[in-house]
Amino acid sequence: MKKIYSFFLFVVLSPFLNTTPSYSQTFTNPFIHPGNIYNNIQYSKYVFGQVGHQIIQNQLEGSFGMTWIDGEPYYLVNFTPELGFSKFGVGLDISLRINRKGKIRAEDFNESYDYARMIRYVRYGEKGDDFYARLGLLDYARLGHGLILYLYKNSPSYDDRRIGAEFDWKLGSYGFETVYGDFARAGVFGIRTFTKPLKLTSLSDVPVISDMEAGATIAGDMRYNAMGESIDSAGKKNGKGQLAIMGFDLGFPLLRIPSVSSTFYVDYAKIFSFGSGASIGIDFDVHGGSIVDVLTKIERRYIGDKFLANYFDAFYEIDRLDKIKFLDSLISPGPGLFGDMTINILSTLLVHGTYQHLDEQPRSGLMHFATSSGDIIPIGVVEAGYDKKFIKDFQDVFTLDERSLLYSSIGYKPYPYMTVAMVYIWTFEKDKKGIYQPQRRVETQVSFSYPLGK
């Protein structure tokens, strides 16, 4: 126990020993869930489910330590159990930030909605199952191959968490996928319907070919200013209306053998009152039993004037008004490439990354990366995540600035269900004008994860 006492003493005395952190700012993150570093790889766990494994459930997780918000130190106590019962799952998030006077941070509980959002999500099944439903926070939702809605996250920050839904249902030769961003107010919605037309013909028994799929998508933002804002002569801001995007897709199976599958697909999308774009891609999945799983896809994209692929993405709720301004003046950036890869080793070590770049636009790179060592290191855990947009070249990838979202954690396990970790994060938070500003935070945390079934 002596090796823990010194850390606890540090946690207790930190706000009195150093009331001003050695960095300039702190923040709340649209990618990083501030209460618990282990939720920061939620998308990695989500992708884990897509390659033949289930999200870890029936875990009682939590943490306690120190955090600084806008220069003020807080004791951080957090519980985030992930409970699963057959196909049902519930994710909770109970976070308490207590200042040096023993008071809970007022911004965390100043609305009745703050109490409801302690339920992070309720779900049935997993994305890709014949029947899947989720209510609550949406972590990197997608429709179809993702040309319109991909990696969409409905809650831009801890203080602005929203209750949305996903609902998918496959009914033999047809089905649908849906996304709804916010039940409390107008927001993002999307629905994709699809069918396997050859299943209704004499070719229904032909292997591979009969799985050809055709889909149609409609998605949009129902907020009054989704198309942007204008200012009248009195200085009042007026919304320009709602935004809608329509799309069609075809998927042609190339390979269906045990443990290996591949599909060639074609997507087209049109943003109403703006432009259109298309993509041609191939995905390739290898399931190597309990040793290694690899999921990859690569797309060639053809973007027209006033069109952006993945319009509803993980950044959308942060920069949607800037995005629509950019879209209105966008001249075709030309063709480009998009790649996505997930590697899962020994059902434990997970590495996931995406990258896209336009041929004729030097600052068009967009990258997402996340990894976790899981249980491979018996006495510790290493986790990291990094997102960046408007990348110019290879050197620019590793420059931290307002375009970056980063976290890393190195933890030591003095006991099997306890981890002592240091966390570094760089991301965004709204200022008094409602604009997201880059901030930094360093946290010390003691976390625990205990299987409830034991």
C-alpha positions in Angstrom: 0.0 0.0 0.0 2.9 2.4 0.5 3.3 2.8 -3.2 -0.2 4.2 -3.4 -0.1 6.5 -0.3 2.4 8.9 -1.9 0.1 9.3 -4.9 -3.0 9.9 -2.7 -1.0 12.5 -0.8 -0.1 14.2 -4.0 -3.7 14.3 -5.1 -4.9 15.7 -1.8 -2.2 18.4 -1.5 -2.0 19.4 -5.2 -4.4 22.3 -5.1 -2.6 23.9 -2.1 0.9 23.3 -3.4 0.3 24.8 -6.9 -2.9 26.7 -7.6 -1.7 27.7 -11.1 -1.0 24.9 -13.5 2.2 25.0 -15.6 0.1 25.2 -18.8 -2.0 28.1 -20.0 -5.5 26.7 -20.2 -7.8 23.7 -19.5 -10.8 22.5 -21.5 -13.6 20.2 -22.3 -13.3 18.0 -25.4 -15.7 16.9 -28.1 -13.6 13.7 -28.6 -12.3 13.2 -25.1 -14.8 12.6 -22.4 -13.3 14.5 -19.5 -14.6 12.4 -16.6 -12.8 9.2 -17.4 -9.7 8.5 -19.5 -11.0 5.0 -20.4 -14.0 6.5 -22.1 -11.5 8.3 -24.4 -11.1 5.2 -26.5 -14.9 4.7 -26.7 -14.7 4.8 -30.5 -11.8 2.2 -30.4 -14.1 -0.1 -28.4 -16.9 0.6 -30.9 -14.7 -0.4 -33.8 -13.7 -3.4 -31.8 -17.3 -4.5 -32.0 -17.3 -4.1 -35.8 -14.6 -6.7 -36.3 -16.4 -9.5 -34.6 -16.1 -8.8 -30.9 -18.3 -7.2 -28.3 -17.8 -4.0 -26.4 -16.5 -4.7 -22.9 -19.5 -4.7 -20.6 -20.4 -5.6 -17.0 -17.5 -3.4 -15.9 -17.6 -1.0 -13.0 -15.1 1.7 -13.9 -14.2 4.9 -12.2 -11.5 7.4 -11.3 -10.5 10.0 -8.8 -7.7 12.5 -9.0 -7.2 16.2 -9.9 -8.2 18.3 -12.9 -7.9 22.1 -13.7 -10.7 24.0 -15.5 -9.9 27.6 -16.5 -7.0 27.7 -14.0 -9.0 26.5 -11.0 -8.1 23.1 -9.5 -10.9 20.5 -8.8 -10.9 17.1 -7.1 -12.3 14.7 -9.7 -14.5 11.7 -8.8 -16.0 9.7 -11.6 -18.0 6.5 -12.0 -18.7 5.0 -15.4 -20.1 1.5 -15.3 -20.8 -0.3 -18.5 -23.5 -2.9 -17.8 -24.5 -5.6 -20.2 -27.4 -8.1 -19.9 -27.5 -10.4 -22.9 -27.9 -8.0 -25.9 -28.9 -5.1 -23.6 -26.3 -2.5 -22.5 -26.3 0.6 -20.3 -23.5 3.1 -20.0 -23.5 5.6 -17.0 -21.4 8.6 -16.4 -21.4 10.1 -12.9 -18.8 12.9 -12.6 -18.2 15.2 -9.6 -15.8 18.0 -9.7 -15.2 19.5 -6.3 -13.3 22.7 -5.7 -11.0 23.6 -2.7 -14.0 24.9 -0.8 -15.8 21.5 -1.0 -18.3 22.7 -3.5 -19.4 20.8 -6.6 -18.8 22.7 -9.9 -22.0 24.5 -10.6 -21.9 24.2 -14.4 -22.2 20.4 -14.1 -25.6 20.5 -12.4 -27.4 23.7 -13.3 -30.2 22.2 -15.3 -32.5 19.2 -14.8 -31.1 17.9 -18.1 -27.7 17.5 -16.4 -29.2 14.7 -14.2 -30.7 12.8 -17.1 -27.5 12.8 -19.0 -25.8 10.8 -16.2 -27.2 7.9 -18.3 -24.6 8.0 -21.1 -26.5 5.5 -23.2 -28.9 2.6 -23.3 -28.5 0.1 -26.2 -29.7 -3.2 -27.6 -27.3 -5.1 -29.8 -24.3 -3.7 -31.6 -24.0 -1.7 -34.9 -24.0 -4.3 -37.7 -26.5 -6.6 -35.9 -29.8 -7.4 -37.5 -31.5 -5.3 -34.8 -29.6 -2.4 -33.1 -30.9 0.4 -31.0 -29.1 3.0 -28.9 -30.4 6.0 -26.9 -28.2 8.7 -25.4 -24.7 9.9 -26.4 -23.7 8.9 -29.9 -20.1 7.9 -30.3 -19.0 8.1 -34.0 -22.3 7.2 -35.7 -22.4 6.4 -39.4 -24.9 5.6 -42.2 -23.9 3.2 -45.0 -20.4 3.7 -46.3 -20.2 7.2 -44.7 -20.1 9.6 -47.6 -22.8 11.7 -45.9 -22.6 10.9 -42.2 -19.4 9.3 -40.8 -18.0 9.3 -37.3 -20.7 11.7 -36.2 -20.6 12.6 -32.5 -23.7 14.4 -31.2 -22.2 15.9 -28.0 -19.5 18.5 -28.6 -18.4 18.8 -25.0 -19.0 17.6 -21.4 -21.2 20.6 -20.6 -23.2 20.2 -23.8 -24.1 16.5 -23.8 -27.1 15.5 -25.8 -29.6 12.6 -25.9 -29.8 11.2 -29.4 -30.6 7.8 -30.9 -29.5 5.1 -33.5 -32.0 2.5 -34.7 -31.1 -0.1 -37.3 -33.2 -3.1 -38.5 -32.3 -5.7 -41.1 -35.3 -7.7 -42.4 -34.0 -10.3 -44.8 -33.6 -8.7 -48.2 -34.1 -5.1 -47.0 -33.7 -2.9 -43.9 -32.8 0.6 -42.6 -30.4 2.6 -40.5 -31.3 5.8 -38.6 -29.5 8.5 -36.6 -31.1 11.3 -34.6 -28.8 13.8 -32.9 -30.8 15.6 -30.2 -34.3 15.0 -28.7 -34.2 18.2 -26.6 -34.1 20.5 -29.7 -33.7 20.4 -33.4 -30.5 18.8 -34.7 -29.0 16.3 -37.1 -31.1 13.4 -38.4 -30.5 10.7 -41.0 -32.1 7.5 -42.4 -30.7 5.0 -45.0 -32.9 2.3 -46.4 -31.4 -0.5 -48.4 -32.4 -3.7 -50.2 -30.7 -6.7 -51.8 -32.7 -6.9 -55.0 -31.2 -10.2 -56.3 -32.6 -11.9 -53.2 -36.1 -11.4 -54.8 -35.1 -13.1 -58.1 -34.0 -16.5 -59.3 -30.4 -15.6 -58.4 -31.2 -15.5 -54.7 -29.3 -18.8 -54.1 -26.2 -17.7 -55.9 -23.3 -17.2 -53.4 -21.8 -13.7 -53.1 -23.7 -12.1 -56.1 -27.0 -12.4 -54.3 -25.7 -10.1 -51.6 -25.5 -7.1 -53.9 -27.0 -4.2 -51.9 -28.6 -0.9 -53.1 -29.3 1.9 -50.6 -30.8 5.5 -50.4 -30.0 8.0 -47.7 -31.6 11.3 -46.6 -29.9 13.3 -43.9 -29.9 16.8 -42.6 -29.8 19.4 -39.9 -33.2 20.7 -38.8 -31.9 23.8 -36.9 -33.1 27.2 -38.2 -29.5 28.3 -39.0 -28.1 25.1 -40.5 -27.7 26.9 -43.8 -25.9 29.7 -42.1 -26.8 33.1 -40.6 -27.4 36.6 -41.8 -27.5 39.9 -39.9 -30.3 42.4 -40.6 -30.1 46.2 -40.4 -30.9 46.1 -36.7 -27.9 43.8 -36.0 -30.1 40.7 -35.3 -28.9 37.3 -36.5 -31.4 35.4 -38.7 -31.1 31.8 -39.7 -31.1 30.9 -43.4 -33.0 27.6 -42.9 -32.5 23.9 -42.6 -30.0 21.7 -44.5 -30.7 18.4 -46.3 -28.5 15.9 -48.1 -29.6 13.0 -50.3 -27.5 10.0 -51.4 -27.5 6.7 -53.2 -25.2 3.7 -53.0 -24.5 0.3 -54.5 -22.4 -2.5 -52.9 -21.0 -5.5 -54.9 -19.5 -8.4 -52.9 -16.1 -9.4 -54.3 -15.1 -12.1 -51.9 -17.0 -14.2 -49.3 -14.9 -17.0 -47.8 -14.4 -18.1 -44.2 -12.6 -15.3 -42.3 -12.2 -13.1 -45.4 -14.6 -10.7 -47.1 -14.4 -7.8 -49.5 -16.9 -5.5 -51.1 -16.7 -3.0 -54.0 -19.0 0.0 -53.6 -20.1 3.2 -55.3 -21.7 6.2 -53.5 -23.3 9.4 -54.7 -24.5 12.4 -52.6 -26.1 15.8 -53.3 -26.4 18.7 -50.8 -29.6 20.5 -51.6 -28.9 24.1 -52.8 -25.2 23.2 -53.1 -23.1 20.6 -54.9 -22.6 16.9 -55.2 -19.9 14.3 -55.0 -19.2 10.6 -55.4 -16.9 7.9 -54.1 -15.6 4.5 -55.4 -14.2 2.2 -52.8 -13.2 -1.3 -51.6 -13.3 -2.7 -48.1 -11.3 -5.8 -47.1 -11.8 -7.6 -43.8 -9.7 -10.4 -42.4 -10.8 -12.3 -39.2 -8.0 -14.4 -37.9 -9.7 -16.0 -35.0 -8.4 -14.9 -31.6 -5.0 -13.9 -33.0 -5.6 -10.9 -35.3 -8.4 -9.1 -37.0 -7.8 -6.5 -39.8 -10.5 -4.2 -41.2 -9.5 -1.8 -44.0 -11.1 0.3 -46.7 -9.9 2.8 -49.3 -11.9 5.2 -51.4 -11.3 7.3 -54.4 -13.4 10.5 -54.0 -14.7 12.9 -56.7 -15.9 16.1 -55.1 -17.8 18.8 -57.0 -18.2 22.5 -56.3 -19.9 23.3 -53.0 -19.7 19.7 -51.7 -17.9 18.1 -48.7 -17.7 14.4 -48.1 -18.6 13.2 -44.6 -20.5 16.4 -44.0 -21.8 15.2 -40.7 -18.6 14.2 -39.0 -17.0 14.2 -35.5 -16.3 18.0 -35.8 -19.7 19.0 -37.1 -21.3 20.1 -33.8 -18.2 22.4 -33.2 -17.7 24.1 -36.5 -21.1 23.6 -38.4 -21.5 27.4 -39.0 -18.0 27.8 -40.3 -18.5 24.7 -42.4 -21.5 26.1 -44.2 -19.7 29.3 -44.9 -16.8 27.4 -46.4 -19.2 25.2 -48.4 -20.9 28.1 -50.1 -17.7 29.4 -51.5 -16.0 26.0 -52.2 -14.8 25.3 -55.7 -14.3 21.7 -56.6 -11.1 20.6 -54.7 -10.6 17.8 -57.2 -10.3 14.1 -56.5 -8.8 12.6 -53.4 -8.2 9.5 -51.3 -9.7 8.3 -48.0 -8.3 5.3 -46.0 -9.5 3.5 -42.9 -7.7 0.7 -41.0 -8.4 -1.2 -37.8 -6.0 -3.8 -36.3 -7.0 -5.9 -33.4 -4.3 -8.2 -31.9 -5.1 -11.0 -29.5 -8.5 -9.4 -28.8 -6.7 -6.9 -26.7 -4.4 -4.5 -28.5 -6.4 -2.2 -30.8 -5.0 0.3 -33.3 -7.4 2.3 -35.4 -6.7 5.2 -37.9 -8.3 7.1 -40.7 -6.7 9.6 -43.1 -8.0 11.6 -46.1 -6.3 14.0 -48.5 -7.3 15.9 -51.7 -5.0 15.7 -54.6 -5.1 19.4 -55.5 -5.5 20.9 -52.0 -2.3 21.1 -49.9 -4.0 21.7 -46.5 -6.8 19.2 -46.8 -5.5 16.3 -44.7 -7.7 15.0 -41.9 -6.5 12.3 -39.5 -8.0 10.2 -36.7 -5.9 7.8 -34.6 -6.6 5.8 -31.4 -4.8 2.9 -29.7 -4.9 1.0 -26.4 -2.6 -1.6 -25.0 -5.4 -3.3 -23.1 -4.2 -6.2 -21.0 -1.0 -6.9 -22.9 1.1 -5.1 -20.3 0.4 -6.9 -17.0 1.4 -4.0 -14.8 0.2 -1.1 -16.8 -1.7 0.4 -19.7 -0.9 2.8 -22.5 -3.6 4.7 -24.4 -3.5 7.4 -26.9 -5.8 9.3 -29.3 -5.1 12.0 -31.9 -7.3 13.9 -34.3 -6.2 16.7 -36.7 -7.7 18.5 -39.6 -6.3 20.9 -42.4 -3.0 18.9 -42.5 -0.5 20.2 -45.0 2.3 17.6 -45.0 3.9 14.9 -42.9 5.6 17.4 -40.5 2.3 19.2 -40.0 0.7 16.0 -38.6 2.6 16.3 -35.4 2.2 20.0 -34.7 -0.2 20.7 -31.8 -2.5 23.7 -32.4 -6.1 24.8 -32.7 -6.6 22.1 -35.3 -5.6 19.3 -33.0 -7.3 17.0 -30.5 -4.9 14.9 -28.5 -4.8 12.7 -25.4 -2.4 10.2 -24.0 -2.3 8.2 -20.8 0.4 6.1 -19.2 -0.8 4.1 -16.2 0.6 1.7 -13.6 -1.4 -1.1 -12.1 -0.4 -1.7 -8.5 -3.4 -4.0 -8.2 -5.3 -5.9 -11.0 -8.3 -3.6 -10.9 -6.6 -0.3 -10.2 -4.6 2.0 -12.5 -2.6 5.1 -11.4 -2.3 7.3 -14.5 -1.1 10.7 -15.8 -3.2 12.2 -18.6 -2.4 15.0 -21.1 -5.2 16.4 -23.3 -5.5 19.2 -25.8 -8.9 20.1 -27.2 -11.8 22.7 -27.2 -14.3 24.4 -24.9 -16.9 27.2 -25.5 -16.0 30.7 -24.4 -18.5 33.3 -23.2 -19.4 34.1 -26.8 -20.2 30.5 -27.6 -17.1 30.0 -29.7 -14.9 26.9 -29.2 -11.4 27.8 -28.1 -8.4 25.5 -27.8 -7.5 24.6 -24.2 -5.1 22.2 -22.5 -5.5 20.0 -19.4 -3.3 17.7 -17.4 -4.9 15.2 -15.0 -3.7 12.8 -12.4 -6.1 9.9 -12.0 -6.5 6.7 -10.0 -8.9 4.5 -11.9 -10.5 1.1 -11.3 -12.2 -1.4 -13.4 -13.9 -4.4 -11.8 -15.8 -7.1 -13.6 -19.2 -7.3 -11.9 -19.7 -10.9 -12.8 -16.8 -12.0 -10.5 
